[in-house]
Amino acid sequence: MGTMSTATAARWVERWESQQQHYAVDREERFEVIADLVEHVTFGRPDPLVLDLGSGPGCLAARIAARLPAAEVLAVDTDPLLLKLGSTHYGPSIRCVEAMIGAPGWLDALALDRPVDAAVSTTALHYLGKDTLRAVYTELAGRLRPGGILVNGDHISPDSTRVSELAGDIGRRYAERNAELAAEDWESWWSGAAADPELGPLLAARGAGRRPPCEGNDLTLSGHVELLRAAGFEDVGAVWQVGHSHVLAAIR
Ligand SMILES: C[S@@+](CC[C@H](N)C(=O)[O-])C[C@H]1O[C@@H](n2cnc3c(N)ncnc32)[C@H](O)[C@@H]1O
């Protein structure tokens, strides 16, 4: 992928953060909580290895790297444009790696040289179908060190339909109270990027084949917990929630 100025990367990462506020209720606090968990499990370890799965431009990876300067933090995504934004904006504090999560051999593409301390993800694993997610959870269980964690921050419904409706309303009210955080949405970000003279050609060159399929799954909270247990994680549960915005932790 071609060159990109740091000013352009900074502008588009900032706009990315804004549009993502639409899709992750209380996103900033969710990121803080995930970083807290990573800090907790890596305390006292000399060279923690952390994966941010479906990282986009690496906003979460960069926050974790800022908290844990000794950690090696990989931002893993299939979209080369988003990874280029991340590597240009955040520099060597994170390692951006292109991989299609769930595709055969995707973990090998990361060239991991030691067991993983934490595999985190935010607003991304809902792209995966249930069978793919089961396989990904299982593969990650095999790569995490004992005591390591898998953390999934995403919009996940509570099991009860009526409680899910209530949680949805909490999320809507939160969004109304914080409308200034989300100045634009997903569509306006991508159409704006396509119209930018510096990004447009990179976007066109990356081709449709590099965008991830959004197979999706309708797993509720207990559906995720069951899948994680079946994948080999004994201790699993939600550690934070606002509306449908959850952070699930699974300990290896
Ligand atoms: C809604 S964005 C969230 C990005 C980032 N985690 C954040 O919160 O800013 C979802 C990201 O997941 C990535 N993604 C979805 N499915 C993927 C897959 N199978 N492999 C790699 N990346 C994937 C997309 O390319 C996109 O960057």
PDBQT file of the ligand as one rigid body, heavy atoms in Angstrom, charges set to zero:
ROOT
HETATM    1  C1  LIG A 301     -16.392  -2.074  13.613  1.00  0.00    +0.000 C 
HETATM    2  S1  LIG A 301     -14.713  -2.243  13.286  1.00  0.00    +0.000 S 
HETATM    3  C2  LIG A 301     -13.966  -2.046  14.903  1.00  0.00    +0.000 C 
HETATM    4  C3  LIG A 301     -12.510  -1.754  14.825  1.00  0.00    +0.000 C 
HETATM    5  C4  LIG A 301     -11.794  -1.521  16.158  1.00  0.00    +0.000 C 
HETATM    6  N1  LIG A 301     -11.773  -2.714  16.970  1.00  0.00    +0.000 N 
HETATM    7  C5  LIG A 301     -12.396  -0.373  16.927  1.00  0.00    +0.000 C 
HETATM    8  O1  LIG A 301     -13.106  -0.605  17.900  1.00  0.00    +0.000 OA
HETATM    9  O2  LIG A 301     -12.147   0.783  16.543  1.00  0.00    +0.000 OA
HETATM   10  C6  LIG A 301     -14.577  -3.984  12.989  1.00  0.00    +0.000 C 
HETATM   11  C7  LIG A 301     -13.213  -4.374  12.447  1.00  0.00    +0.000 C 
HETATM   12  O3  LIG A 301     -13.118  -5.784  12.410  1.00  0.00    +0.000 OA
HETATM   13  C8  LIG A 301     -12.442  -6.146  11.241  1.00  0.00    +0.000 C 
HETATM   14  N2  LIG A 301     -12.794  -7.541  10.938  1.00  0.00    +0.000 N 
HETATM   15  C9  LIG A 301     -14.026  -8.073  10.860  1.00  0.00    +0.000 A 
HETATM   16  N3  LIG A 301     -13.961  -9.387  10.561  1.00  0.00    +0.000 NA
HETATM   17  C10 LIG A 301     -12.639  -9.678  10.455  1.00  0.00    +0.000 A 
HETATM   18  C11 LIG A 301     -11.918 -10.871  10.167  1.00  0.00    +0.000 A 
HETATM   19  N4  LIG A 301     -12.539 -12.044   9.920  1.00  0.00    +0.000 N 
HETATM   20  N5  LIG A 301     -10.571 -10.808  10.136  1.00  0.00    +0.000 NA
HETATM   21  C12 LIG A 301      -9.919  -9.641  10.385  1.00  0.00    +0.000 A 
HETATM   22  N6  LIG A 301     -10.545  -8.494  10.658  1.00  0.00    +0.000 NA
HETATM   23  C13 LIG A 301     -11.892  -8.493  10.705  1.00  0.00    +0.000 A 
HETATM   24  C14 LIG A 301     -12.914  -5.138  10.198  1.00  0.00    +0.000 C 
HETATM   25  O4  LIG A 301     -12.037  -5.041   9.113  1.00  0.00    +0.000 OA
HETATM   26  C15 LIG A 301     -12.965  -3.876  11.037  1.00  0.00    +0.000 C 
HETATM   27  O5  LIG A 301     -11.752  -3.191  10.995  1.00  0.00    +0.000 OA
ENDROOT
TORSDOF 0
